[in-house]
């Protein structure tokens, strides 16, 4: 039981909240924590307070199967699957049994599209009006729209409102004394790329520089402060302290798991809800627009889910016609798994052909990784890598037949994607795409040589190469050209060079995966672990020290990514958003349970793509 007191202005009653708890709601990464968070923040009055003692909730670490036994360094020997964008499901039985669709039919008529368009206009009008009013409600509505994952419809309106908010802040400073509002404004502005100094939180400190004790009783303010702290960039010790302070005090509260979920899955570092439903009763909400958002998101979920199903059919058809599953029997055959990366990176429904095309090179990252991990001899792998770097089909006679087949198919999809990008955006990226494939194979080959020779690289040497072998650079290069925004000679040279916005995402992926030891299907176990190599260098460290060091590396990578997403930066907002979503996907892809499964990812796939979710009730 919990003993939080709700004020009379809250948007739902205690009895309705009890019904919420009893409801079989979807409580997973796919939902993020939007429904609980907005229950206590965006839709309620801003002063929920404690009136009695609480059960203390200590946040649990995300369960990762095979989390290495850090007390035994032998468990970290280099026989664990390396962290790649391609090795993301482990040995999930459900995904192995999954039957890929061969056809898709939509039951929607024109009526839903007309209603959807009309509702969009209604909500845009409300959002603009609230933005003009310069009220907390306008910020709350932006937050809700973003958490629902439908902000792609309101980019112009959101930018206009937040630009105005930034202008006011820049000229007059943050003149508000409510922690929830200050923290929400700070976070929304930084998310939009506007740099706001973390000094705005100094007003909540005492003369000694410590946070005032009274804010420890403001649960809404603490949650908002914790969320804001996730936008920290390097050198912001005060913001890091704010995150620690808020997390420490939030652990004393329990709202049916709300706080625990918030601490594990902050919005900045988790996937935006995939057109999800959150169950409950918001009758009595002071924000009348929530009902309009409910109707819009309900319709949008149906339409986008249908679109994604159609795209999966196209991907599955492409894969069958390609025929590589029969020609390369050792390679994995998981079109839906590959597509999920594309779906996460390209959230705008209008980017349909980009999602389909991106899934194709992702599939070849899987295939080539299997060639290096499963069946390739070092001499043949060297020849294959040299052929990829030269990219000459007339120079592959010495390759084994399966490598010839792979190279020819890779050449075909690279040329096809390059031609489509040229037709859509007027630039032919074939040189950059070929160069990225060469870099990936070079990194794979280095790891193969390490394994063959028994060489143990230094931890940083391993990580530097692992950033490339993760496949993140290869994928983000494709994303950059598929989007086609801001293509210049300067940005092309920059994206080719594995810039910080790319390497930070790759670092997050590689180290996160190395914290676990779950093996992917049919892998020979030829890969290393950052923690293993780090502990070999620092034998005086404890296992806990090594784990903390790895987590600090991930935290530092997030800070670099946050900095790269601020304006001005050389890349478009759509590209930085896709890069951010790639990083957000990592916990979902690598949070194994004790059975070497990824239950959150399985639930995300089923609910986003295949389940017919309920349409009654408010999200």
NUVEXLUM-302499 format. One record per residue (C-alpha): x, y, z; residue in three letters; residue number from 1. Coordinates in steps of 0.02 Angstrom, whole numbers, plus 50000, padded with zeros to 5 digits. Layout:
east; north; up; type; seq
X; Y; Z; ALA; NUM
...
END
This chain:
east; north; up; type; seq
50000; 50000; 50000; UNK; 1
50051; 50180; 49979; UNK; 2
50000; 50327; 50083; UNK; 3
50016; 50477; 49969; UNK; 4
49888; 50615; 49995; UNK; 5
49803; 50688; 49841; UNK; 6
49737; 50864; 49845; UNK; 7
49561; 50908; 49792; UNK; 8
49625; 50983; 49630; UNK; 9
49701; 50820; 49571; UNK; 10
49636; 50759; 49404; UNK; 11
49580; 50592; 49472; UNK; 12
49512; 50530; 49637; UNK; 13
49592; 50408; 49756; UNK; 14
49461; 50278; 49710; UNK; 15
49495; 50299; 49524; UNK; 16
49681; 50285; 49558; UNK; 17
49647; 50122; 49651; UNK; 18
49555; 50061; 49497; UNK; 19
49706; 50110; 49395; UNK; 20
49817; 50001; 49503; UNK; 21
49700; 49853; 49483; UNK; 22
49693; 49877; 49294; UNK; 23
49801; 49762; 49192; UNK; 24
49895; 49906; 49116; UNK; 25
50050; 49888; 49010; UNK; 26
50193; 49934; 49123; UNK; 27
50352; 49917; 49019; UNK; 28
50481; 50017; 48927; UNK; 29
50363; 50039; 48780; UNK; 30
50248; 50141; 48893; UNK; 31
50396; 50230; 48970; UNK; 32
50319; 50302; 49126; UNK; 33
50205; 50426; 49040; UNK; 34
50039; 50376; 49114; UNK; 35
50098; 50374; 49293; UNK; 36
50206; 50528; 49276; UNK; 37
50069; 50633; 49201; UNK; 38
49945; 50572; 49330; UNK; 39
50047; 50656; 49464; UNK; 40
50120; 50799; 49364; UNK; 41
50048; 50864; 49202; UNK; 42
49865; 50829; 49242; UNK; 43
49863; 50868; 49426; UNK; 44
49892; 51014; 49539; UNK; 45
50073; 51046; 49575; UNK; 46
50075; 51012; 49762; UNK; 47
50055; 50828; 49800; UNK; 48
50129; 50807; 49973; UNK; 49
50162; 50671; 50098; UNK; 50
50054; 50654; 50253; UNK; 51
50127; 50499; 50329; UNK; 52
50266; 50374; 50314; UNK; 53
50300; 50284; 50152; UNK; 54
50370; 50119; 50098; UNK; 55
50544; 50153; 50037; UNK; 56
50575; 50100; 49858; UNK; 57
50755; 50071; 49811; UNK; 58
50774; 50076; 49622; UNK; 59
50831; 49910; 49551; UNK; 60
50961; 49896; 49416; UNK; 61
50894; 49838; 49249; UNK; 62
50907; 49650; 49246; UNK; 63
51032; 49595; 49115; UNK; 64
51052; 49410; 49094; UNK; 65
51218; 49345; 49117; UNK; 66
51267; 49507; 49197; UNK; 67
51448; 49455; 49216; UNK; 68
51495; 49386; 49384; UNK; 69
51608; 49531; 49421; UNK; 70
51683; 49442; 49570; UNK; 71
51755; 49317; 49449; UNK; 72
51859; 49392; 49311; UNK; 73
51854; 49226; 49216; UNK; 74
51671; 49259; 49181; UNK; 75
51728; 49408; 49079; UNK; 76
51846; 49315; 48966; UNK; 77
51832; 49373; 48785; UNK; 78
51702; 49246; 48734; UNK; 79
51551; 49359; 48747; UNK; 80
51454; 49429; 48603; UNK; 81
51515; 49603; 48561; UNK; 82
51392; 49745; 48570; UNK; 83
51331; 49776; 48394; UNK; 84
51178; 49859; 48327; UNK; 85
51154; 49690; 48247; UNK; 86
51158; 49579; 48401; UNK; 87
51006; 49639; 48490; UNK; 88
50886; 49502; 48539; UNK; 89
50988; 49364; 48618; UNK; 90
50903; 49195; 48614; UNK; 91
50724; 49250; 48635; UNK; 92
50615; 49099; 48603; UNK; 93
50465; 49206; 48557; UNK; 94
50562; 49297; 48422; UNK; 95
50633; 49135; 48356; UNK; 96
50458; 49064; 48336; UNK; 97
50387; 49221; 48260; UNK; 98
50310; 49197; 48087; UNK; 99
50337; 49345; 47974; UNK; 100
50183; 49411; 47887; UNK; 101
50165; 49386; 47700; UNK; 102
50018; 49502; 47672; UNK; 103
49930; 49648; 47752; UNK; 104
49755; 49715; 47736; UNK; 105
49688; 49874; 47811; UNK; 106
49508; 49891; 47866; UNK; 107
49515; 50079; 47880; UNK; 108
49406; 50187; 47772; UNK; 109
49423; 50371; 47730; UNK; 110
49321; 50420; 47881; UNK; 111
49461; 50390; 48006; UNK; 112
49581; 50493; 47901; UNK; 113
49458; 50637; 47894; UNK; 114
49428; 50630; 48082; UNK; 115
49615; 50620; 48113; UNK; 116
49648; 50774; 48007; UNK; 117
49510; 50873; 48092; UNK; 118
49569; 50826; 48266; UNK; 119
49745; 50879; 48219; UNK; 120
49683; 51052; 48176; UNK; 121
49587; 51065; 48340; UNK; 122
49739; 51019; 48443; UNK; 123
49855; 51134; 48345; UNK; 124
49736; 51278; 48381; UNK; 125
49735; 51237; 48567; UNK; 126
49924; 51220; 48573; UNK; 127
49952; 51386; 48487; UNK; 128
49830; 51473; 48604; UNK; 129
49913; 51400; 48759; UNK; 130
50082; 51450; 48690; UNK; 131
50024; 51629; 48669; UNK; 132
49965; 51630; 48849; UNK; 133
50141; 51590; 48911; UNK; 134
50069; 51472; 49041; UNK; 135
50129; 51316; 49128; UNK; 136
49985; 51227; 49042; UNK; 137
50064; 51257; 48873; UNK; 138
50226; 51176; 48931; UNK; 139
50127; 51031; 49005; UNK; 140
50037; 51004; 48840; UNK; 141
50201; 51000; 48743; UNK; 142
50267; 50872; 48868; UNK; 143
50112; 50763; 48847; UNK; 144
50119; 50772; 48657; UNK; 145
50302; 50720; 48658; UNK; 146
50275; 50579; 48781; UNK; 147
50132; 50513; 48673; UNK; 148
50254; 50507; 48529; UNK; 149
50145; 50613; 48414; UNK; 150
50252; 50770; 48418; UNK; 151
50298; 50747; 48235; UNK; 152
50131; 50829; 48193; UNK; 153
50169; 50984; 48295; UNK; 154
50351; 51025; 48261; UNK; 155
50318; 51201; 48197; UNK; 156
50201; 51244; 48341; UNK; 157
50318; 51172; 48472; UNK; 158
50468; 51265; 48399; UNK; 159
50371; 51428; 48396; UNK; 160
50317; 51412; 48577; UNK; 161
50487; 51359; 48643; UNK; 162
50578; 51491; 48542; UNK; 163
50466; 51619; 48627; UNK; 164
50498; 51540; 48797; UNK; 165
50686; 51546; 48765; UNK; 166
50678; 51727; 48712; UNK; 167
50586; 51772; 48872; UNK; 168
50709; 51672; 48976; UNK; 169
50860; 51745; 48887; UNK; 170
50804; 51925; 48916; UNK; 171
50723; 51912; 49087; UNK; 172
50787; 51751; 49161; UNK; 173
50678; 51618; 49237; UNK; 174
50563; 51719; 49348; UNK; 175
50468; 51571; 49417; UNK; 176
50493; 51494; 49588; UNK; 177
50399; 51331; 49563; UNK; 178
50525; 51188; 49546; UNK; 179
50415; 51082; 49434; UNK; 180
50386; 51224; 49312; UNK; 181
50568; 51283; 49311; UNK; 182
50632; 51106; 49283; UNK; 183
50503; 51068; 49147; UNK; 184
50544; 51229; 49053; UNK; 185
50731; 51191; 49068; UNK; 186
50709; 51015; 49001; UNK; 187
50594; 51060; 48857; UNK; 188
50711; 51198; 48799; UNK; 189
50864; 51088; 48806; UNK; 190
50772; 50949; 48717; UNK; 191
50733; 51073; 48580; UNK; 192
50918; 51117; 48564; UNK; 193
50917; 51279; 48664; UNK; 194
51057; 51296; 48791; UNK; 195
50991; 51350; 48960; UNK; 196
51111; 51368; 49106; UNK; 197
51089; 51247; 49249; UNK; 198
51107; 51399; 49363; UNK; 199
50917; 51415; 49354; UNK; 200
50911; 51288; 49495; UNK; 201
51020; 51391; 49611; UNK; 202
50866; 51478; 49680; UNK; 203
50819; 51312; 49759; UNK; 204
50983; 51304; 49855; UNK; 205
51024; 51379; 50025; UNK; 206
51170; 51491; 50069; UNK; 207
51283; 51340; 50088; UNK; 208
51245; 51288; 49909; UNK; 209
51142; 51137; 49959; UNK; 210
50966; 51104; 49898; UNK; 211
50836; 51170; 50019; UNK; 212
50756; 51038; 50126; UNK; 213
50578; 51091; 50087; UNK; 214
50589; 51036; 49905; UNK; 215
50618; 50857; 49964; UNK; 216
50432; 50855; 50002; UNK; 217
50383; 50914; 49827; UNK; 218
50368; 50750; 49734; UNK; 219
50314; 50832; 49570; UNK; 220
50459; 50952; 49580; UNK; 221
50580; 50811; 49621; UNK; 222
50521; 50706; 49473; UNK; 223
50535; 50855; 49357; UNK; 224
50708; 50896; 49426; UNK; 225
50767; 50718; 49401; UNK; 226
50706; 50720; 49221; UNK; 227
50795; 50886; 49192; UNK; 228
50958; 50816; 49261; UNK; 229
50962; 50688; 49120; UNK; 230
51001; 50831; 48999; UNK; 231
51168; 50863; 49084; UNK; 232
51321; 50899; 48978; UNK; 233
51503; 50886; 49031; UNK; 234
51559; 50997; 49174; UNK; 235
51387; 51023; 49249; UNK; 236
51422; 50954; 49422; UNK; 237
51277; 51052; 49494; UNK; 238
51153; 50969; 49378; UNK; 239
51227; 50799; 49417; UNK; 240
51205; 50840; 49601; UNK; 241
51024; 50886; 49567; UNK; 242
50997; 50716; 49489; UNK; 243
51073; 50628; 49639; UNK; 244
50975; 50735; 49762; UNK; 245
50808; 50706; 49676; UNK; 246
50839; 50519; 49654; UNK; 247
50886; 50499; 49836; UNK; 248
50728; 50583; 49899; UNK; 249
50614; 50505; 49769; UNK; 250
50667; 50334; 49831; UNK; 251
50565; 50374; 49988; UNK; 252
50403; 50382; 49888; UNK; 253
50301; 50245; 49811; UNK; 254
50158; 50277; 49689; UNK; 255
50122; 50100; 49630; UNK; 256
50295; 50089; 49555; UNK; 257
50286; 50260; 49473; UNK; 258
50443; 50329; 49552; UNK; 259
50543; 50170; 49528; UNK; 260
50499; 50167; 49344; UNK; 261
50544; 50351; 49327; UNK; 262
50716; 50321; 49401; UNK; 263
50749; 50172; 49289; UNK; 264
50677; 50245; 49129; UNK; 265
50690; 50435; 49121; UNK; 266
50612; 50509; 48965; UNK; 267
50776; 50572; 48892; UNK; 268
50853; 50400; 48893; UNK; 269
50703; 50291; 48852; UNK; 270
50601; 50266; 48695; UNK; 271
50452; 50379; 48676; UNK; 272
50296; 50274; 48697; UNK; 273
50254; 50183; 48537; UNK; 274
50078; 50246; 48511; UNK; 275
50042; 50159; 48675; UNK; 276
49890; 50161; 48785; UNK; 277
49896; 50200; 48968; UNK; 278
49743; 50152; 49064; UNK; 279
49653; 50252; 49196; UNK; 280
49520; 50383; 49219; UNK; 281
49560; 50566; 49192; UNK; 282
49384; 50630; 49217; UNK; 283
49392; 50793; 49310; UNK; 284
49557; 50845; 49234; UNK; 285
49582; 51031; 49235; UNK; 286
49654; 51016; 49060; UNK; 287
49511; 50992; 48939; UNK; 288
49627; 50958; 48793; UNK; 289
49674; 50788; 48863; UNK; 290
49517; 50714; 48787; UNK; 291
49562; 50782; 48616; UNK; 292
49736; 50711; 48633; UNK; 293
49660; 50545; 48682; UNK; 294
49555; 50538; 48524; UNK; 295
49699; 50591; 48413; UNK; 296
49825; 50469; 48487; UNK; 297
49697; 50329; 48478; UNK; 298
49670; 50357; 48292; UNK; 299
49854; 50387; 48261; UNK; 300
49902; 50224; 48345; UNK; 301
49786; 50127; 48230; UNK; 302
49846; 50214; 48073; UNK; 303
50031; 50205; 48113; UNK; 304
50022; 50025; 48171; UNK; 305
49938; 49979; 48007; UNK; 306
50075; 50072; 47912; UNK; 307
50212; 49981; 48007; UNK; 308
50128; 49814; 47974; UNK; 309
50126; 49854; 47790; UNK; 310
50310; 49899; 47794; UNK; 311
50354; 49735; 47880; UNK; 312
50265; 49641; 47742; UNK; 313
50371; 49734; 47615; UNK; 314
50531; 49696; 47711; UNK; 315
50485; 49513; 47730; UNK; 316
50446; 49501; 47544; UNK; 317
50612; 49584; 47501; UNK; 318
50706; 49464; 47612; UNK; 319
50623; 49310; 47537; UNK; 320
50654; 49369; 47360; UNK; 321
50835; 49407; 47401; UNK; 322
50857; 49223; 47441; UNK; 323
51007; 49242; 47557; UNK; 324
50925; 49137; 47692; UNK; 325
50941; 48985; 47581; UNK; 326
51112; 49029; 47510; UNK; 327
51189; 49077; 47677; UNK; 328
51114; 48950; 47795; UNK; 329
51224; 49006; 47941; UNK; 330
51154; 49183; 47938; UNK; 331
51013; 49242; 48048; UNK; 332
50843; 49271; 47971; UNK; 333
50754; 49402; 48076; UNK; 334
50672; 49538; 47970; UNK; 335
50560; 49603; 48109; UNK; 336
50706; 49622; 48227; UNK; 337
50801; 49723; 48097; UNK; 338
50649; 49829; 48060; UNK; 339
50626; 49879; 48243; UNK; 340
50787; 49981; 48236; UNK; 341
50720; 50076; 48085; UNK; 342
50551; 50101; 48167; UNK; 343
50634; 50174; 48322; UNK; 344
50749; 50291; 48226; UNK; 345
50622; 50353; 48099; UNK; 346
50464; 50391; 48201; UNK; 347
50379; 50508; 48078; UNK; 348
50246; 50410; 47981; UNK; 349
50297; 50505; 47824; UNK; 350
50468; 50420; 47825; UNK; 351
50401; 50254; 47763; UNK; 352
50521; 50222; 47620; UNK; 353
50666; 50274; 47731; UNK; 354
50619; 50143; 47861; UNK; 355
50610; 50009; 47729; UNK; 356
50776; 50056; 47649; UNK; 357
50867; 50073; 47817; UNK; 358
50815; 49897; 47867; UNK; 359
50912; 49826; 47718; UNK; 360
51087; 49882; 47769; UNK; 361
51047; 49836; 47950; UNK; 362
51011; 49659; 47890; UNK; 363
51182; 49654; 47806; UNK; 364
51267; 49709; 47966; UNK; 365
51193; 49550; 48040; UNK; 366
51246; 49443; 47893; UNK; 367
51424; 49507; 47883; UNK; 368
51443; 49494; 48071; UNK; 369
51392; 49311; 48057; UNK; 370
51522; 49285; 47921; UNK; 371
51657; 49351; 48037; UNK; 372
51593; 49263; 48193; UNK; 373
51532; 49096; 48132; UNK; 374
51614; 49026; 47978; UNK; 375
51749; 49138; 47909; UNK; 376
51932; 49084; 47914; UNK; 377
52054; 49227; 47946; UNK; 378
52133; 49218; 47773; UNK; 379
51963; 49224; 47689; UNK; 380
51904; 49363; 47803; UNK; 381
52057; 49465; 47756; UNK; 382
52020; 49442; 47571; UNK; 383
51838; 49486; 47599; UNK; 384
51884; 49645; 47692; UNK; 385
52006; 49697; 47557; UNK; 386
51872; 49668; 47425; UNK; 387
51747; 49775; 47521; UNK; 388
51875; 49916; 47534; UNK; 389
51915; 49908; 47348; UNK; 390
51731; 49880; 47303; UNK; 391
51771; 49794; 47139; UNK; 392
51658; 49651; 47087; UNK; 393
51787; 49597; 46960; UNK; 394
51909; 49561; 47100; UNK; 395
51816; 49431; 47204; UNK; 396
51863; 49269; 47117; UNK; 397
51971; 49213; 47263; UNK; 398
51829; 49229; 47387; UNK; 399
51727; 49081; 47448; UNK; 400
51560; 49066; 47360; UNK; 401
51457; 49125; 47509; UNK; 402
51563; 49283; 47521; UNK; 403
51539; 49317; 47336; UNK; 404
51351; 49301; 47357; UNK; 405
51353; 49419; 47505; UNK; 406
51462; 49549; 47419; UNK; 407
51357; 49549; 47262; UNK; 408
51196; 49572; 47361; UNK; 409
51276; 49709; 47466; UNK; 410
51331; 49798; 47308; UNK; 411
51154; 49790; 47240; UNK; 412
51069; 49865; 47393; UNK; 413
51204; 49999; 47411; UNK; 414
51178; 50054; 47231; UNK; 415
50989; 50047; 47249; UNK; 416
50991; 50155; 47406; UNK; 417
51113; 50277; 47326; UNK; 418
51001; 50295; 47173; UNK; 419
50847; 50326; 47281; UNK; 420
50938; 50457; 47385; UNK; 421
50997; 50542; 47226; UNK; 422
50821; 50547; 47155; UNK; 423
50746; 50612; 47318; UNK; 424
50882; 50731; 47375; UNK; 425
50997; 50764; 47226; UNK; 426
51154; 50689; 47304; UNK; 427
51234; 50521; 47268; UNK; 428
51303; 50449; 47431; UNK; 429
51379; 50291; 47357; UNK; 430
51557; 50340; 47402; UNK; 431
51512; 50373; 47584; UNK; 432
51410; 50213; 47599; UNK; 433
51549; 50106; 47526; UNK; 434
51675; 50189; 47641; UNK; 435
51566; 50152; 47792; UNK; 436
51554; 49969; 47745; UNK; 437
51743; 49963; 47726; UNK; 438
51766; 50039; 47899; UNK; 439
51646; 49914; 47977; UNK; 440
51734; 49764; 47899; UNK; 441
51903; 49834; 47949; UNK; 442
51844; 49840; 48130; UNK; 443
51773; 49664; 48118; UNK; 444
51939; 49602; 48049; UNK; 445
52039; 49682; 48189; UNK; 446
51933; 49589; 48316; UNK; 447
51953; 49427; 48217; UNK; 448
52142; 49448; 48218; UNK; 449
52142; 49482; 48405; UNK; 450
52047; 49321; 48435; UNK; 451
52154; 49219; 48316; UNK; 452
52317; 49279; 48392; UNK; 453
52261; 49281; 48573; UNK; 454
52304; 49465; 48586; UNK; 455
52222; 49557; 48730; UNK; 456
52201; 49740; 48684; UNK; 457
52196; 49881; 48809; UNK; 458
52020; 49928; 48862; UNK; 459
52023; 50094; 48769; UNK; 460
52097; 50013; 48614; UNK; 461
51958; 49886; 48617; UNK; 462
51827; 50022; 48642; UNK; 463
51896; 50132; 48503; UNK; 464
51880; 49988; 48381; UNK; 465
51716; 49930; 48458; UNK; 466
51637; 50099; 48425; UNK; 467
51654; 50060; 48240; UNK; 468
51616; 49873; 48248; UNK; 469
51455; 49913; 48341; UNK; 470
51381; 49957; 48172; UNK; 471
51312; 50122; 48236; UNK; 472
51417; 50229; 48119; UNK; 473
51365; 50125; 47969; UNK; 474
51181; 50143; 48014; UNK; 475
51187; 50329; 48054; UNK; 476
51277; 50366; 47891; UNK; 477
51132; 50285; 47800; UNK; 478
51009; 50381; 47908; UNK; 479
51095; 50546; 47867; UNK; 480
51077; 50520; 47680; UNK; 481
50904; 50442; 47686; UNK; 482
50840; 50597; 47777; UNK; 483
50929; 50710; 47653; UNK; 484
50929; 50863; 47766; UNK; 485
51076; 50981; 47762; UNK; 486
51185; 50882; 47642; UNK; 487
51339; 50987; 47604; UNK; 488
51520; 50945; 47570; UNK; 489
51560; 50993; 47750; UNK; 490
51425; 50885; 47830; UNK; 491
51467; 50738; 47716; UNK; 492
51649; 50746; 47768; UNK; 493
51594; 50759; 47949; UNK; 494
51476; 50610; 47945; UNK; 495
51609; 50507; 47857; UNK; 496
51730; 50540; 48000; UNK; 497
51625; 50462; 48139; UNK; 498
51588; 50627; 48230; UNK; 499
51550; 50640; 48417; UNK; 500
51361; 50628; 48394; UNK; 501
51390; 50457; 48314; UNK; 502
51531; 50393; 48424; UNK; 503
51436; 50437; 48583; UNK; 504
51288; 50329; 48529; UNK; 505
51407; 50189; 48483; UNK; 506
51493; 50200; 48652; UNK; 507
51327; 50185; 48742; UNK; 508
51282; 50031; 48641; UNK; 509
51448; 49944; 48654; UNK; 510
51477; 49963; 48841; UNK; 511
51295; 49932; 48886; UNK; 512
51300; 49765; 48797; UNK; 513
51470; 49722; 48871; UNK; 514
51393; 49737; 49044; UNK; 515
51299; 49577; 49004; UNK; 516
51355; 49411; 48934; UNK; 517
51202; 49346; 48843; UNK; 518
51254; 49263; 48682; UNK; 519
51165; 49288; 48520; UNK; 520
51105; 49143; 48415; UNK; 521
51231; 49033; 48327; UNK; 522
51379; 49137; 48380; UNK; 523
51550; 49061; 48402; UNK; 524
51598; 49170; 48547; UNK; 525
51746; 49261; 48472; UNK; 526
51722; 49432; 48546; UNK; 527
51787; 49531; 48694; UNK; 528
51720; 49631; 48836; UNK; 529
51767; 49807; 48887; UNK; 530
51753; 49764; 49073; UNK; 531
51864; 49611; 49053; UNK; 532
52003; 49709; 48969; UNK; 533
51985; 49851; 49095; UNK; 534
52001; 49732; 49242; UNK; 535
52152; 49649; 49162; UNK; 536
52236; 49820; 49159; UNK; 537
52182; 49865; 49337; UNK; 538
52197; 49706; 49438; UNK; 539
52190; 49801; 49601; UNK; 540
52012; 49860; 49568; UNK; 541
51860; 49775; 49641; UNK; 542
51721; 49709; 49531; UNK; 543
51609; 49848; 49592; UNK; 544
51739; 49977; 49542; UNK; 545
51747; 49904; 49366; UNK; 546
51558; 49906; 49350; UNK; 547
51549; 50085; 49412; UNK; 548
51683; 50136; 49288; UNK; 549
51583; 50060; 49145; UNK; 550
51424; 50149; 49201; UNK; 551
51521; 50312; 49214; UNK; 552
51580; 50288; 49035; UNK; 553
51400; 50268; 48979; UNK; 554
51350; 50423; 49078; UNK; 555
51491; 50523; 48999; UNK; 556
51438; 50464; 48826; UNK; 557
51260; 50524; 48861; UNK; 558
51328; 50694; 48913; UNK; 559
51424; 50707; 48749; UNK; 560
51268; 50658; 48654; UNK; 561
51166; 50789; 48749; UNK; 562
51296; 50921; 48704; UNK; 563
51296; 50870; 48521; UNK; 564
51106; 50889; 48514; UNK; 565
51115; 51071; 48569; UNK; 566
51114; 51212; 48443; UNK; 567
51209; 51262; 48346; UNK; 568
51265; 51098; 48274; UNK; 569
51302; 51050; 48093; UNK; 570
51165; 50919; 48079; UNK; 571
50978; 50937; 48059; UNK; 572
50855; 50913; 48202; UNK; 573
50788; 50758; 48115; UNK; 574
50960; 50678; 48114; UNK; 575
50999; 50721; 48294; UNK; 576
50828; 50652; 48341; UNK; 577
50862; 50489; 48249; UNK; 578
51032; 50475; 48334; UNK; 579
50952; 50505; 48503; UNK; 580
50819; 50373; 48469; UNK; 581
50955; 50249; 48422; UNK; 582
51035; 50276; 48593; UNK; 583
50865; 50263; 48677; UNK; 584
50837; 50095; 48594; UNK; 585
50991; 50020; 48676; UNK; 586
50915; 49981; 48848; UNK; 587
50767; 49901; 48764; UNK; 588
50879; 49794; 48655; UNK; 589
50999; 49739; 48791; UNK; 590
50899; 49723; 48954; UNK; 591
50901; 49535; 48971; UNK; 592
50808; 49442; 49105; UNK; 593
50874; 49290; 49198; UNK; 594
50814; 49175; 49058; UNK; 595
50916; 49263; 48925; UNK; 596
50760; 49344; 48853; UNK; 597
50714; 49523; 48819; UNK; 598
50537; 49533; 48887; UNK; 599
50524; 49722; 48870; UNK; 600
50576; 49714; 48688; UNK; 601
50458; 49570; 48653; UNK; 602
50315; 49667; 48732; UNK; 603
50364; 49823; 48635; UNK; 604
50362; 49729; 48469; UNK; 605
50200; 49639; 48502; UNK; 606
50105; 49790; 48567; UNK; 607
50175; 49911; 48438; UNK; 608
50155; 49802; 48286; UNK; 609
50039; 49655; 48312; UNK; 610
49924; 49671; 48461; UNK; 611
49752; 49747; 48442; UNK; 612
49760; 49860; 48592; UNK; 613
49602; 49920; 48678; UNK; 614
49530; 50082; 48616; UNK; 615
49414; 50121; 48763; UNK; 616
49462; 50234; 48906; UNK; 617
49587; 50373; 48912; UNK; 618
49769; 50335; 48884; UNK; 619
END
